[in-house]
Amino acid sequence: MVKVACVSRTLRAGGLRMRCNGNRGVKHSMSTLIGTLLRQARSGWQSRLAAAVGTACAAWLALAPVPAAAADSAVKFMAKVGRELMAATRTRSPGVIAGVIKRYGDVSYIGLYSLGSYRSQLPTSERTTYYDGTARFIGRYAATYAPKYPVAKVEWANESVRGSGGIMVDSTVTLQDGSSYEVRWLLSKHGGSYRVRDAMVAGFWMTPLLKGMFEDYIAQNGGNPRALVAVLNR
């Protein structure tokens, strides 16, 4: 699989700026994909969230069927998720996409983690609405951003990787212009299956970025997480 080496990474209040060294084609692809999204991050909190989730969703919605020879259950799961998301994307309905995300994403974990220090302040009775809003938000931006990056193919690692944080599945996404980049998917066990918990693009994970943005927005609105819940459900 093609490796992307990130040699410099700087997180600032107005957004994330990244410089990557490596293959020129990969560098151009990542610059186009991530740079465009993260430049918009400086214009406001919703655009910053779009940058984070849009990057991952552009790759998520591009996932291709798993190679027939693969036997790893986690790899097969990700291929199934990809097929259903591709079908949902063709409907151009954010609600349909959000439904698939709720079905296969570990939305409760992502949501609670992203509340950070404000987690305890959101009543349990209001968390379902918050989770729904988070999935709806991701669905809207996935529908907007994923079609901007037409994918030629997706290659999978033959086996998943077990780690302390969960189960990881690696993929290499090749765009129609020939450039490629890597995405690592973090899964959690859910009964006899899995849920998608996070995605790493160009060397950084999505949920910590979402956490910073969610906390930032809540802090700017009186420290009340209900303000975030309200805007996610608009």
N, C-alpha and C positions, 0 to 999 in steps of 0.2 A: 504494500500500500504506500502511496505517496505521503511523505511526511512534510509537515509545515513547521518550520522552526521559528518561534517567536522570540526575538532577542531583546525586545524592549516593550514594556507595558506600563502605562501611567493612568491612574484613575484620578479624575478631578471632579469637582462639584458640578461642573457644567456638562459632563459627559465623559466618555472613555476615549483616549487616544492611543492608538496602537501602531507600532512599526514592526513589520515582519521581514526577515531575510529568508531567502530560499529560491526555489525555481521561479523564474520571471513570470511564467504563466500562472502559477499558483498565487504569486504576489498580486498580480493584476486582478485575478478573480476575487481574492479576499478583499482587496482594496475597493473593488466595485461593489461587492455585496455588503461588507460591513461598513466601509467608509460612508457610503450613501446613507445608510440607516443611522449611523452614529452622528453624522453631521446634523441630522434632524433632531438629535437628542438635545441640542443646546437651545431649542426654541420653546420648550415647555415640558411639563411632567408627562403628558400623554404621549408626546413624540418620543421622549426618552424611553418610555415603556415599549413603544412600537419598535424602537431600535433593538431592544433586548429580545422581545418575543418574536419580532419579525424575522430576525436572523435565524433563529432556531426553527421557526415554522417554515421558512422557505426551504430549508433542508428536509424537515419532517415530511412535508407534503410531497417531496420529490422521491420518497423511498420507493424502490423497485422490488419486484418479487425476489424471493431468496433463491439462490442457486439450488437446483434439484439435489445436488450431492450433499448439501448441508444437513446436519442432523441435530445441531445444537438448538434446544427448545427456545432459548432467548433470542437467537438470530431469527428463527421462524416466527416468533411473536412479533418482532419488529417489522418483518416483511408483511405480516398480516395487517398490522397497524398502517403501514404505508399504503397498501392496496385500498383499505377503507377510506383513508384520508384523501387519496387521489380521486376516488369516486365522489366523495363529499365536495372536493374542490370543483369538480366539473359542474356541480349544481350552482356554483357561485353564490351559495347561501351561507353567510356567517353562522346562522343558527344550526345548520346541518353540520358544519365543521365543528362547532362548539360541542355538539352532541357526541361526535367521535372522540374529541379531546376528553370529555367527561367520562367516556366509557373506558378509555385506555390510559389516560394520564393520571398520575397520582396527585390529583388536584388539591385534595385536602392537605397533603404534606407541603406542596408548593405554596399554597395559600397561607398556611400557618407559619411556615418558615419565613415567608416574605413580610409578615407583619412584624417580625423582629421583636423589639422591646415592647411593642404595643399589643402583642398577642393576647395577654391576659385581660386587656381592656375591651376586647370584643366579646359580648355575651355569646354563650354557646348557642342560644336560640337564634342568633343572627348569622351564624357561620355558614349555613346552607346557602343563604342568599349571597353571602360573600363568595363562596366557591362558584356559584352559578355565574356571578358577575365576572370572576376571573376567567372562567372558561369562555364566556361570551366575548370578553375583551380580546383574548387570544384568537378566537374564531374570526373576529372582525379584521384583525391585522394580518392573520394568515391569508385570508381571502384577498387582501390588498397587496401584500408583498410577495407571496410565493410565485405568482405568475410572472413577475418581473425577471425571474432567473430561470429560464428554460433549461431543463436538465436532459442530457443525452443518455446517461446511464448512472447506476449506483452499484458499487462493488462492496461486498461484505467480507469481513474477516470470517474464517471458517468456524471459529469458536469464540464464545464470550469469555470475558475475564472476570473472575471473582475477586472482589476486594472488600475492605472493611466498610466501605460506603454503599455497597450494593453490587449489582451485576452490570458489567459494561459491555456494550456491543459497538464495535468500530465499523465505520463505513467511509468509503471514498466516493464523493459526488463529482461527476464530470459534467460540466455545462456544455451546451451546444457549440460554444466557441472553442472548445478543446481544453479549457483551463479546468483545474480540479482542486478540491479542498477536502479536508477530513472533518468528520463529525463523530464524536463519541457520545453514545446514548447511555444514560445511567438508569437502570431499572430496579424496582423493588419487587420482592415477592408478594403476591396477592392471592392467597389460597393456592390453587394449583397452577396459577398463571403468573402474570407480571403486570406492573404498571410503569409507565414512563415517568421518571422523577426529575430528570434534568438532561441537558444537552451541552456539550462543550464544543464551541466553535472557535477556531484560531487560538486555542490554548486557554480560553476562559469559559467558566460555567455561567449559565444563564440565571439560575435562581439567586446567587449572591448579588447580582446586579439588580434584579427585581426587588430584592429585599431593601437595598439601599434607596431605590426610587420610591418604594411604598412608604418606608419610614420617613423619607424626606417630605413626601406629600402630606402625610399625617401630621408631621411636626409643623408644617406651614398652615395647617387648618386646626389649630388649637389642641393638637395632641389627641384628636378624636378619630378613631378608626372608622367610625360610621360615615365620615366625610368621604373616605376612600370607597367604602361599600356603595355609597350613593352614586359616585361618579362612574364606577365600574359597571353599574347596572343601567346607565343611561342608554 
